[in-house]
Amino acid sequence: MSEKPLAALKNQNVAEITFADHTRLALQVFSDTIIRVCPIDALANPSYAVVAKPQPTHFTVQVEAGVAAISTAALHVKVYPDHHMDVYDQNDRPLIMDYRGQRQPLNRDLAADETSLLEEEGHAGHEAVNAAAALTLIKQLDPDEVFYGLGDKTGFMNKRGYEYENWNTDDPAPQMENFTRLYKSIPVLYGLRQGRPYGLFFDNPYRSHVDLGKESPDYYAYSVVHGPLNYYIIGGHRLADVVANYAHLTGTVPLPQRWTLGYQHSRYGYQDAPEINQIADDFRQHDLPCDALYFDIDYMHGYRVFTWDSARYPDPEMLITQLHKKGFKAVTIIDPGVKREPGYPIYDDGKKHQVFVKTPAGKDYVNRVWPGHTVYPDFGSTKTRQWWGQCHTALTQIGVDGIWNDMNEPAAFDGPIPDDTVFSDNDKKSTHAKMHNLYGHNMSHATYAALKEQTGRRPFVITRAAYAGTQRYATVWTGDNHSLWAHLQMMIPQLCNLSMSGFSFAGTDLGGFGSDTTPELLTRWIEAGLFSPLFRNHSALGTRRQEPWLFGESTLAIYRKYLRLRYRFIPYLYDLFALAQSTGRPVMRPLVYGFDQDRQVYDIDDEYLIGDALLAAPVVTKGKTSRLVYLPAGQWIDFWTGAVIAGGQEIQTAAPLDTLPLYGQAGTMIPWGPAHDFITDEPDRAMSFKVFGDAASYDHYQDNGYDFAYQKGEFNQYHITFAQGKAAVTLTKAGYPAGLYSRITVTAGDQSFALQLENGKYQRIDKN
């Protein structure tokens, strides 16, 4: 250790560290469990991701033997004169320790001429993504350490042994575990070191790289091409606490409209208004619940945003009115690229208001996307976001219910956008290098604000590209997957890691977007995705169509079974979203989230939890009609048979093609909603609750499901208990009297208890 002196002092919520070389480091204490690390002169830098403010927190700063020690009730940080830093938990057990050895780059045995030969043959060489790094952190890697998070990076649940890049990228090739980057950059990493959880959030939108033990089993590393080094240490007693602390830091998912939890159907390739109407009729005629139909890019006139192809959609307002009458919402795609075409009103108005990104020479930057040569709105500018928002009146005024933001990495067909292209950063001039990963985030912000103002309803915005914090404005999907079993298998790790990365409202294209699905694959996908928060089937032009009635009666019957089952679970999902908004707890969860002390779950990729009550173990392998299921400690109830199964073991269970293995955790309860073909604004008049085991209690939330009245207290809360063969319901808040259930039924095994609302209280009326 260096003997050079080190100085440390406490300045309000900041521990200021001054090194002998006169560099100064800030450790900003946000709470007992969150500490920001950055240069002192970067403290005032704004963040697009972080919304939390430092809270009054007791902490100490001391210097002993040349080492600065900063301690809160949950985290102990030591800073050394040689700039190294170690983090411990409240019991001084290691969490995040600096690596003090030399890096060991992988030996790829490639000379320059051999690399070119490989590329000529069509083999992509390895890209040295960290070669341009300006700043690097290297941390010790414990032999048993495991990693989660990073959004929807491809591959497995546990990210140890892989490397990833944060650079939003549109790559439609079949994405597998060797993809280092995808559409989103969510640089939050969760670790378990000897069972002790921690989080690291690297809040820098520039291109960055994470190596999680691929280069060496001795360390993991984060590097970024441009400073400052700005990151957050996140602690917590359990992994769930760390995840909640990150959600507090970057913002929770707002409560969605209730209909958005229903089934949604889309295809790139629907031809015209009559076909859309026919698809809607077919859903109803085949007794398939569905709440939304999507309009992909071909609804526009020559792919010009905020237009309709008048030959194919002569009266879009009438079409949307027709869909509404049939119980369908309409969601339209919008890309950021604006066709460079004088006379096109959106382009002319954008030119007038100077809202497009510029070249260094001050001209509008032009690339090519779907409509041809396009310019790009500069969403980092407040003026541009307001202008873009106003453009949506062309859609909201005719009844469009949701906006689907696509191609907003931003994608470009004629090569990458140069790093020095001029973008705005909170109305200051910046570059594409900094704002690239924020482009989809700012576009979503603009869209969310517009829909909230124009409709008065909770905005439904879906985006492909995102950064940390985008969950405050949009739901996401994992992008252009394929109808491959490998992509069905990857769905669970992607959605669970997204959930822990702040994005509780996420989904994947059920059935696969590219390639051709099969009846078996489509069936297993609708089963596996039953609790996917965003529940949307989407397929690409030129692929096999994925309307379920096209696959024969057997496939249709199973599809119908699981769509109808989904709607019974919507009240439970809605409760979980209310919980996610208030606490940051995700809806869809990996097993490690709920059982982080059970090492058997660290690498489980094909099971997941839905809240605390349910465990799904779908079949994700072709031809399988049974599977092994690991049930964590406790007792579990087979959802279909009611059989009680001891946890802490692996069981073999039958899973014929029409069966999703599903288990309820003993001691829990869930709401069981009425059957619906689609969700309306009308409240349910009755609700049932299913009990798993002999005793349980549950808190149920209810509001009108569509606007912001709940923020003014217009919601109901119910406390339901079942114990010793008796059921009781207590109305703990009645702020939404128009929605109060007149009847509540509690079912436990073969017992059923009905309670009627009388004079503000629920009275038992019968027992079966």
C-alpha positions in Angstrom: 0.0 0.0 0.0 1.2 3.5 -0.8 2.2 5.7 2.1 1.1 8.9 0.4 -1.3 11.0 2.6 -5.0 10.9 1.9 -7.5 13.5 3.2 -11.2 13.0 3.8 -13.9 15.2 5.2 -17.7 15.1 5.5 -19.6 17.8 3.7 -23.3 17.5 4.2 -24.2 14.2 2.4 -20.8 13.8 0.7 -17.6 12.3 1.8 -14.9 14.2 0.0 -11.6 12.4 -0.6 -8.5 14.2 -1.7 -5.5 12.1 -2.9 -1.9 13.1 -2.9 -2.0 13.7 -6.7 -4.7 16.3 -5.9 -7.5 14.3 -7.6 -10.7 14.5 -5.6 -13.4 11.8 -5.2 -16.9 12.1 -3.9 -18.9 9.4 -2.1 -22.4 10.9 -2.1 -24.6 9.1 0.5 -28.2 8.8 -0.8 -29.3 6.4 2.0 -27.9 3.7 4.2 -27.9 1.4 1.2 -27.0 3.7 -1.8 -23.7 5.5 -2.2 -22.8 7.3 -5.4 -19.1 7.4 -6.5 -17.9 10.1 -8.9 -15.3 12.9 -9.2 -16.3 15.9 -7.0 -16.6 18.2 -10.0 -19.2 15.7 -11.5 -21.5 15.9 -8.5 -23.8 18.4 -10.1 -24.0 16.6 -13.5 -27.7 15.8 -14.3 -28.8 12.3 -14.9 -31.5 10.9 -17.2 -31.8 7.8 -15.1 -31.7 8.9 -11.5 -34.8 10.5 -9.9 -34.1 9.8 -6.2 -32.6 12.6 -4.1 -30.1 12.0 -1.2 -32.0 11.5 2.0 -30.7 12.7 5.4 -28.6 9.7 6.5 -26.2 9.2 9.4 -22.8 8.2 8.2 -19.2 8.6 9.5 -16.0 9.5 7.7 -12.7 8.6 9.3 -9.0 8.3 8.2 -6.9 5.7 10.0 -3.5 4.5 8.9 -3.9 6.4 5.6 -7.2 4.7 4.7 -10.5 6.6 4.5 -13.5 4.7 6.0 -17.0 5.8 5.1 -19.7 3.9 7.0 -23.5 3.9 6.9 -25.7 1.5 8.8 -25.6 -1.0 5.8 -22.4 -0.3 3.9 -18.7 0.2 4.9 -16.4 1.6 2.2 -12.7 1.9 2.4 -10.7 4.2 0.1 -6.9 3.7 -0.1 -4.2 6.2 -1.0 -3.5 4.3 -4.3 -7.1 5.0 -5.4 -8.4 1.5 -4.7 -11.7 1.0 -3.0 -13.3 -1.9 -1.2 -16.9 -2.2 -0.1 -18.2 -4.4 2.8 -21.6 -5.0 4.3 -22.6 -3.9 7.8 -20.8 -6.9 9.3 -17.6 -6.1 7.4 -18.0 -9.0 5.0 -16.6 -8.3 1.5 -19.0 -7.3 -1.2 -17.1 -5.4 -3.9 -13.4 -5.5 -3.7 -10.9 -3.9 -6.1 -8.6 -6.2 -8.1 -5.0 -5.3 -7.5 -3.3 -7.6 -10.0 -2.6 -7.3 -13.7 -5.2 -7.8 -16.4 -4.9 -11.0 -18.5 -6.2 -10.4 -22.0 -7.5 -13.4 -23.8 -5.1 -14.9 -26.3 -7.0 -15.3 -29.6 -3.9 -16.4 -31.6 -4.8 -14.1 -34.5 -2.5 -12.0 -36.6 -3.8 -9.1 -38.7 -3.7 -11.1 -41.9 -5.5 -14.0 -40.4 -8.3 -11.7 -39.1 -8.8 -10.4 -42.6 -9.0 -13.9 -44.1 -11.6 -14.9 -41.5 -13.7 -11.9 -42.4 -13.4 -12.6 -46.2 -14.7 -16.1 -45.6 -17.7 -14.5 -43.7 -16.6 -15.1 -40.1 -16.8 -12.1 -37.9 -13.7 -11.4 -36.0 -13.8 -10.4 -32.3 -14.4 -6.7 -31.8 -12.0 -5.2 -29.2 -14.9 -3.3 -27.6 -12.9 -2.1 -24.7 -9.8 -0.9 -26.6 -11.0 2.7 -26.7 -11.9 2.8 -23.0 -11.0 6.0 -21.2 -11.9 4.7 -17.7 -11.9 1.2 -16.3 -13.0 -0.4 -13.0 -11.6 -3.9 -12.2 -13.1 -5.8 -9.2 -12.1 -9.1 -7.6 -14.2 -12.1 -8.7 -15.0 -14.6 -6.0 -15.1 -18.3 -7.1 -18.8 -18.6 -6.3 -19.9 -15.1 -7.5 -22.9 -14.9 -9.8 -24.3 -11.9 -11.8 -27.7 -10.8 -12.9 -29.3 -7.7 -14.4 -28.1 -5.6 -17.4 -31.6 -5.5 -18.9 -32.4 -7.9 -21.7 -28.9 -9.0 -22.8 -29.1 -12.3 -24.6 -28.1 -15.6 -23.1 -28.7 -17.1 -19.7 -30.0 -15.8 -16.4 -26.6 -15.9 -14.7 -24.3 -13.6 -16.7 -21.0 -14.8 -15.2 -18.4 -15.8 -17.8 -19.8 -13.4 -20.5 -19.0 -10.0 -21.8 -21.5 -7.3 -22.9 -21.6 -3.9 -24.4 -23.9 -1.0 -23.7 -24.5 0.4 -27.1 -28.1 0.3 -28.4 -28.0 -1.7 -31.6 -30.6 -2.9 -34.2 -29.4 -6.3 -35.3 -32.2 -8.5 -36.7 -30.0 -11.6 -37.0 -31.1 -14.4 -34.8 -29.8 -13.3 -31.5 -28.0 -15.8 -29.3 -25.8 -15.8 -26.2 -22.8 -14.5 -28.2 -24.5 -11.2 -28.9 -22.7 -8.6 -26.7 -25.2 -5.8 -27.4 -28.9 -5.4 -28.3 -31.5 -2.6 -28.4 -31.2 -1.4 -24.8 -28.5 -0.2 -22.4 -29.4 -0.8 -18.8 -26.1 -0.8 -17.0 -27.2 -2.1 -13.6 -25.4 -5.2 -12.3 -26.4 -7.4 -9.4 -24.0 -9.8 -7.7 -24.2 -12.5 -5.1 -20.8 -13.0 -3.4 -21.0 -16.0 -1.0 -24.7 -15.4 -0.9 -24.3 -11.7 0.0 -26.1 -9.4 -2.5 -25.0 -6.1 -3.9 -25.7 -3.8 -6.9 -23.6 -1.6 -9.2 -25.3 1.0 -11.4 -23.0 2.6 -13.9 -24.8 5.8 -14.8 -22.8 6.9 -17.9 -24.7 6.8 -21.3 -21.5 6.6 -23.4 -20.5 3.3 -24.9 -19.4 1.0 -22.2 -18.3 -2.6 -21.8 -18.7 -5.2 -19.0 -16.6 -8.3 -18.7 -18.0 -10.7 -16.0 -15.2 -13.2 -15.8 -14.7 -14.0 -19.4 -11.3 -12.5 -19.6 -10.2 -14.0 -16.3 -11.8 -15.9 -13.4 -10.0 -13.6 -11.1 -11.9 -10.4 -11.9 -14.7 -8.6 -13.5 -14.4 -5.2 -15.2 -16.4 -2.2 -16.4 -15.0 0.3 -18.9 -16.4 3.3 -20.7 -15.1 5.4 -23.6 -15.6 8.8 -22.0 -15.9 10.0 -18.4 -16.7 10.7 -15.8 -16.7 7.4 -13.9 -20.0 7.7 -12.2 -21.6 4.8 -10.4 -23.7 3.8 -7.5 -23.0 1.1 -4.9 -26.3 -0.5 -3.8 -26.7 -2.7 -0.8 -29.5 -4.6 0.9 -30.1 -7.5 3.2 -31.6 -9.7 0.4 -31.3 -9.5 -3.4 -34.9 -8.3 -3.4 -33.9 -5.4 -1.3 -31.1 -4.4 -3.6 -33.5 -4.6 -6.6 -36.0 -2.4 -4.8 -33.3 0.1 -3.9 -32.3 0.4 -7.6 -36.0 0.9 -8.5 -36.1 3.7 -5.9 -33.0 5.3 -7.4 -34.2 5.3 -11.1 -38.0 5.3 -10.6 -40.7 2.7 -10.6 -43.0 1.6 -13.3 -46.2 3.7 -13.3 -49.5 1.8 -12.9 -50.6 0.9 -16.4 -54.1 0.9 -17.8 -55.8 -2.4 -16.9 -56.5 -3.3 -20.6 -52.8 -3.3 -21.3 -52.4 -6.5 -19.3 -54.7 -8.3 -21.7 -53.7 -10.2 -24.9 -52.4 -8.1 -27.8 -52.0 -9.2 -31.3 -49.8 -7.8 -34.1 -48.3 -8.5 -37.5 -46.1 -6.6 -39.8 -48.0 -7.2 -43.0 -51.7 -6.6 -42.5 -52.8 -5.1 -45.7 -55.7 -2.8 -45.1 -58.7 -1.8 -43.1 -60.9 -4.7 -44.2 -58.2 -7.2 -43.1 -57.8 -5.5 -39.7 -61.6 -5.7 -39.2 -61.6 -9.3 -40.3 -58.8 -10.2 -37.8 -60.9 -8.5 -35.0 -64.0 -10.5 -36.1 -62.0 -13.8 -36.2 -60.8 -13.3 -32.6 -64.4 -12.9 -31.4 -65.8 -15.7 -33.6 -63.1 -18.1 -32.3 -63.9 -17.1 -28.7 -60.4 -15.8 -28.2 -60.0 -12.9 -25.6 -58.0 -10.0 -27.1 -57.7 -6.4 -26.1 -55.5 -4.7 -28.8 -54.5 -4.9 -32.4 -51.4 -3.2 -33.7 -50.7 -1.2 -36.9 -47.1 -1.8 -38.1 -45.2 0.5 -40.5 -47.3 -0.4 -43.5 -50.3 1.6 -42.3 -48.4 4.8 -43.2 -48.2 6.5 -46.5 -44.8 5.5 -47.8 -43.6 5.0 -44.2 -44.0 8.7 -43.4 -44.6 9.0 -39.7 -48.0 10.5 -38.6 -49.7 9.7 -41.9 -52.0 7.0 -43.2 -52.1 5.3 -46.5 -55.4 6.6 -47.8 -55.8 3.9 -50.4 -55.7 1.1 -47.8 -57.0 3.1 -44.8 -59.4 5.7 -46.3 -61.0 6.5 -43.0 -58.8 5.5 -40.0 -61.0 7.2 -37.5 -64.0 5.1 -38.6 -61.8 2.0 -38.5 -60.7 2.7 -34.9 -64.3 3.4 -33.9 -65.3 0.0 -35.3 -62.5 -1.7 -33.4 -63.5 0.1 -30.2 -67.1 -1.2 -30.6 -65.7 -4.7 -30.9 -63.7 -4.3 -27.7 -60.3 -3.7 -29.3 -57.8 -0.9 -28.6 -55.6 0.4 -31.5 -51.8 0.8 -31.2 -49.8 2.4 -33.9 -46.1 2.2 -34.6 -44.1 5.4 -34.9 -40.4 5.6 -35.9 -38.2 8.6 -35.2 -36.9 9.0 -38.8 -38.7 11.8 -40.7 -38.6 11.5 -44.5 -36.6 14.4 -46.0 -39.2 15.6 -48.4 -40.2 19.2 -48.9 -44.0 19.4 -49.0 -44.4 16.7 -46.3 -45.9 18.6 -43.4 -44.0 16.9 -40.6 -40.7 17.5 -42.4 -41.6 21.1 -43.3 -42.7 21.9 -39.7 -39.6 20.3 -38.2 -37.4 22.3 -40.5 -39.3 25.5 -39.5 -38.7 24.7 -35.8 -35.1 23.5 -36.2 -35.7 20.2 -34.4 -33.4 17.8 -36.4 -30.0 16.7 -35.4 -27.1 18.4 -37.2 -23.8 17.6 -38.8 -20.8 19.4 -37.2 -21.1 21.8 -40.2 -24.6 22.8 -39.0 -26.7 21.0 -41.7 -29.4 18.5 -41.0 -27.9 15.1 -40.6 -29.4 12.6 -43.2 -29.3 8.8 -43.2 -31.7 6.3 -44.6 -34.4 4.3 -42.9 -37.8 2.9 -44.0 -39.1 6.0 -45.8 -35.8 6.6 -47.6 -33.6 9.5 -46.8 -34.5 10.7 -43.4 -33.6 13.2 -40.7 -33.7 12.6 -37.0 -35.6 14.6 -34.3 -33.2 15.8 -31.6 -35.1 14.4 -28.6 -32.5 15.7 -26.1 -34.0 19.1 -26.7 -37.1 20.2 -24.7 -38.4 22.1 -27.7 -38.1 19.0 -29.9 -39.9 16.7 -27.3 -42.7 19.2 -27.2 -42.9 19.5 -30.9 -42.8 15.7 -31.3 -45.5 15.3 -28.7 -47.8 17.7 -30.6 -47.4 15.6 -33.7 -49.3 12.8 -31.9 -52.6 14.7 -32.0 -53.0 13.3 -35.5 -53.3 9.9 -33.8 -54.9 10.6 -30.5 -57.7 12.8 -32.0 -58.9 9.8 -34.0 -58.9 7.5 -31.0 -55.5 5.7 -31.1 -55.0 4.1 -27.7 -51.2 3.4 -27.6 -48.0 4.3 -29.3 -45.3 1.8 -30.3 -41.8 3.4 -30.6 -39.5 1.4 -32.9 -36.2 1.9 -34.7 -35.1 4.3 -32.0 -31.7 3.0 -31.2 -31.6 5.1 -33.5 -31.4 2.7 -36.4 -29.8 3.7 -39.7 -29.6 1.8 -43.0 -26.6 3.7 -44.5 -24.0 2.9 -41.9 -23.7 4.1 -38.3 -24.4 7.7 -37.3 -21.0 9.4 -36.8 -20.1 10.0 -33.2 -19.6 13.7 -33.7 -23.1 14.3 -35.1 -24.6 17.2 -33.0 -27.3 16.2 -30.6 -28.8 18.1 -27.6 -28.2 17.1 -24.0 -30.8 18.9 -21.8 -30.7 21.8 -24.4 -26.9 22.0 -24.4 -24.9 20.9 -27.5 -23.6 17.4 -27.3 -22.7 14.6 -29.6 -24.2 11.3 -30.8 -21.5 9.5 -28.8 -23.1 10.6 -25.6 -26.8 10.8 -26.6 -27.0 7.5 -28.7 -28.1 5.3 -25.8 -30.5 8.0 -24.5 -32.3 8.5 -27.9 -35.1 6.0 -27.2 -35.3 7.2 -23.6 -36.0 10.8 -24.6 -38.3 9.7 -27.4 -40.3 7.7 -24.9 -40.4 10.7 -22.5 -41.8 12.9 -25.3 -44.4 10.3 -26.2 -45.5 9.6 -22.6 -45.9 13.3 -21.9 -47.9 13.9 -25.0 -50.3 11.0 -24.5 -50.9 12.0 -20.8 -51.8 15.5 -21.8 -53.9 14.6 -24.9 -55.8 11.7 -23.5 -55.9 12.1 -19.8 -55.4 8.4 -19.5 -52.3 6.5 -18.3 -50.1 6.5 -21.4 -49.4 3.2 -23.1 -46.1 3.6 -24.8 -44.0 0.6 -25.9 -40.4 1.1 -26.9 -37.6 -1.0 -28.4 -34.6 1.1 -27.3 -34.1 2.2 -23.8 -31.7 3.4 -21.1 -31.9 3.0 -17.3 -35.0 4.9 -16.1 -37.0 4.5 -19.3 -39.4 2.4 -17.3 -40.9 5.6 -16.0 -42.3 6.3 -19.5 -42.7 3.0 -21.5 -43.1 -0.7 -21.5 -40.5 -2.6 -23.5 -40.2 -5.7 -25.6 -37.1 -7.6 -26.4 -37.1 -6.7 -30.1 -36.9 -8.9 -33.2 -36.6 -12.4 -31.9 -37.2 -15.5 -34.1 -39.5 -18.5 -34.1 -36.7 -20.6 -32.6 -36.8 -22.9 -29.6 -33.6 -21.2 -28.4 -35.4 -17.8 -28.4 -38.3 -19.3 -26.4 -35.7 -20.6 -23.9 -34.1 -17.2 -23.8 -37.4 -15.4 -23.1 -37.4 -16.2 -19.4 -33.8 -15.0 -18.6 -34.4 -11.9 -20.7 -37.7 -10.9 -19.1 -36.5 -11.7 -15.5 -33.3 -9.8 -15.9 -35.3 -6.9 -17.4 -37.7 -7.0 -14.4 -34.8 -6.8 -11.9 -33.3 -4.0 -14.0 -36.4 -1.8 -13.3 -38.5 -2.8 -16.3 -41.4 -4.7 -14.7 -43.6 -4.1 -17.8 -41.8 -6.1 -20.4 -42.5 -8.8 -23.0 -41.3 -10.7 -25.9 -42.9 -11.4 -29.3 -44.9 -14.5 -28.5 -44.4 -17.2 -31.2 -41.4 -15.3 -32.5 -41.1 -12.4 -34.9 -38.8 -13.7 -37.6 -38.7 -17.2 -39.2 -41.7 -19.6 -39.2 -43.3 -20.9 -36.1 -44.7 -24.4 -35.7 -47.9 -25.5 -33.9 -45.9 -27.0 -31.0 -43.6 -24.0 -30.7 -46.5 -21.5 -30.7 -48.3 -23.6 -28.1 -45.4 -23.8 -25.8 -44.7 -20.1 -26.2 -48.3 -19.0 -25.2 -47.9 -21.3 -22.2 -44.4 -20.1 -21.2 -45.4 -16.4 -21.7 -48.7 -16.7 -19.8 -47.5 -14.3 -17.1 -45.3 -12.1 -19.3 -46.4 -8.6 -18.3 -46.6 -7.5 -21.9 -48.6 -10.3 -23.6 -48.3 -9.8 -27.3 -48.0 -12.0 -30.4 -46.1 -10.4 -33.2 -44.7 -11.7 -36.5 -42.9 -10.4 -39.5 -43.9 -9.8 -43.1 -43.0 -12.9 -45.1 -43.1 -15.3 -42.2 -45.8 -17.8 -41.5 -48.9 -16.0 -40.1 -49.5 -16.6 -36.4 -53.2 -16.2 -35.9 -54.0 -19.3 -33.8 -57.0 -20.5 -35.8 -54.6 -21.1 -38.8 -53.0 -24.0 -36.9 -55.9 -26.4 -36.5 -58.4 -27.0 -33.8 -56.0 -28.7 -31.4 -53.6 -25.7 -31.3 -56.5 -23.3 -31.3 -58.1 -25.0 -28.3 -54.9 -24.8 -26.2 -54.3 -21.2 -27.3 -57.9 -20.4 -26.2 -57.4 -22.1 -22.9 -54.4 -20.0 -22.0 -55.8 -16.7 -23.2 -58.8 -17.3 -21.0 -56.6 -18.3 -18.1 -54.5 -15.1 -18.6 -57.7 -13.0 -18.1 -58.5 -14.7 -14.8 -55.0 -13.7 -13.6 -55.3 -10.0 -14.6 -56.4 -8.8 -11.1 -53.4 -10.5 -9.6 -51.1 -9.0 -12.2 -52.7 -5.6 -11.6 -52.1 -6.0 -7.9 -48.4 -6.8 -8.6 -48.1 -3.6 -10.7 -49.6 -1.5 -7.9 -47.0 -3.1 -5.6 -44.2 -2.5 -8.2 -45.1 1.2 -8.4 -45.0 1.6 -4.7 -42.1 -0.7 -3.7 -40.1 -1.5 -6.8 -40.8 -5.2 -6.5 -40.9 -6.7 -10.0 -43.9 -8.6 -11.4 -42.1 -11.5 -13.1 -39.1 -12.7 -11.1 -36.3 -15.2 -11.4 -36.2 -17.9 -8.6 -33.0 -16.3 -7.3 -34.9 -13.1 -6.5 -37.1 -14.9 -4.0 -34.6 -17.5 -2.8 -31.2 -15.9 -3.0 -29.8 -18.2 -0.3 -30.6 -21.3 -2.3 -27.6 -22.0 -4.6 -29.8 -24.5 -6.5 -31.6 -21.6 -8.1 -28.6 -19.5 -9.2 -28.6 -21.0 -12.7 -32.2 -21.9 -13.3 -33.3 -20.5 -16.7 -36.6 -22.3 -17.3 -38.7 -21.4 -14.3 -39.9 -18.1 -12.9 -42.0 -16.6 -10.1 -45.0 -14.3 -10.5 -45.1 -12.3 -7.3 -44.8 -14.3 -4.1 -47.5 -16.8 -4.9 -46.9 -18.6 -8.2 -44.1 -20.6 -9.8 -44.3 -21.4 -13.5 -42.1 -24.1 -15.0 -42.9 -24.2 -18.7 -41.7 -26.7 -21.2 -39.3 -24.9 -23.6 -37.8 -27.9 -25.4 -39.2 -29.5 -28.5 -40.9 -32.8 -28.1 -40.9 -32.9 -24.3 -44.0 -34.0 -22.5 -42.5 -34.1 -19.0 -39.8 -32.2 -17.2 -37.9 -31.8 -14.0 -39.0 -28.9 -11.8 -37.0 -27.5 -8.9 -39.3 -26.3 -6.1 -37.5 -24.1 -3.5 -38.0 -24.6 0.3 -41.5 -24.6 1.6 -44.7 -26.3 0.5 -46.1 -26.0 -3.0 -49.6 -26.7 -4.4 -50.0 -28.1 -7.9 -52.3 -25.5 -9.5 -54.1 -28.2 -11.6 -54.4 -31.1 -9.2 -54.2 -29.5 -5.7 -51.5 -31.9 -4.7 -49.3 -30.7 -1.9 -45.6 -31.1 -2.7 -42.6 -30.5 -0.3 -40.1 -28.0 -1.6 -36.3 -28.1 -1.5 -36.3 -30.8 -4.1 -36.5 -31.5 -7.8 -39.5 -33.4 -9.0 -40.5 -35.0 -12.3 -43.8 -33.8 -13.6 -46.0 -34.6 -16.6 -46.4 -31.8 -19.0 -48.4 -32.9 -22.1 -48.7 -30.3 -24.9 -51.7 -28.6 -23.3 -50.2 -28.3 -19.8 -48.1 -25.6 -18.2 -46.6 -26.9 -14.9 -47.7 -24.3 -12.4 -47.5 -24.2 -8.6 -48.8 -22.0 -5.8 -46.7 -21.4 -2.7 -48.5 -22.6 0.5 -49.5 -19.7 2.7 -50.3 -17.4 -0.2 -53.5 -16.2 -1.9 -54.3 -14.7 -5.3 -57.3 -12.9 -6.8 -59.1 -14.9 -9.4 -60.9 -12.6 -11.8 -64.0 -13.2 -13.8 -63.7 -14.4 -17.4 -63.6 -11.6 -20.0 -63.3 -11.3 -23.8 -61.7 -7.9 -23.3 -61.2 -5.4 -20.5 -63.5 -2.4 -20.3 -63.6 0.7 -18.1 -66.4 -0.9 -16.1 -65.3 -2.3 -12.7 -65.8 -6.0 -11.9 -68.8 -6.5 -9.6 -67.5 -9.6 -7.9 -64.1 -11.1 -7.2 -62.8 -14.5 -6.1 -59.7 -15.3 -4.1 -57.8 -18.6 -4.3 -56.0 -19.8 -1.2 -52.9 -22.1 -1.5 -52.6 -24.1 1.7 -54.4 -24.0 5.0 -54.0 -20.3 5.9 -53.1 -17.1 4.1 -53.8 -13.3 4.0 -53.7 -11.0 1.0 -54.0 -7.2 0.3 -55.9 -6.4 -2.8 -55.9 -3.1 -4.7 -58.6 -1.7 -7.0 -59.1 1.5 -8.9 -60.8 2.5 -12.1 -58.0 1.1 -14.2 -57.5 3.8 -16.7 -56.8 7.4 -15.4 -54.9 9.2 -12.6 -57.7 9.5 -10.2 -56.0 6.9 -7.9 -53.3 9.5 -7.3 -55.9 11.6 -5.5 -56.9 8.7 -3.3 -59.7 7.2 -5.5 -58.9 3.5 -4.9 -60.0 0.7 -2.7 -58.0 -1.7 -0.6 -59.2 -5.0 0.8 -57.5 -7.3 3.3 -58.6 -10.9 2.9 -57.7 -13.6 5.4 -58.3 -17.3 5.6 -57.4 -19.3 8.7 -58.8 -22.2 10.7 -61.4 -22.7 8.1 -62.8 -19.2 8.2 -62.6 -16.4 5.6 -62.9 -12.7 6.3 -62.7 -9.5 4.2 -61.9 -6.1 5.6 -62.3 -3.0 3.5 -59.3 -1.0 4.6 -59.8 1.9 2.1 -62.9 2.9 0.1 -61.8 5.8 -2.0 -63.4 4.4 -5.2 -67.0 3.6 -4.0 -68.3 3.1 -7.5 -66.0 0.0 -7.9 -66.7 -1.8 -4.6 -67.3 -5.5 -5.1 -70.8 -6.5 -4.1 -69.7 -10.0 -3.5 -66.3 -11.7 -2.7 -65.7 -15.4 -2.7 -62.8 -17.1 -1.0 -61.9 -20.6 -2.1 -59.5 -23.0 -0.2 -59.3 -26.5 -1.6 -62.9 -27.8 -1.8 -64.2 -25.1 0.6 -65.8 -21.9 -0.7 -67.0 -18.9 1.3 -69.1 -16.1 0.0 -69.2 -12.6 1.6 -71.7 -9.9 0.7 -71.1 -6.1 1.0 -73.6 -4.7 3.6 -73.3 -1.2 5.1 -69.6 -0.9 4.2 -68.7 -4.4 5.6 -68.4 -7.8 4.1 -70.6 -10.4 5.8 -70.4 -14.1 5.2 -73.6 -15.4 3.6 -73.0 -19.1 3.0 -70.6 -21.9 3.1 -70.2 -24.7 0.6 
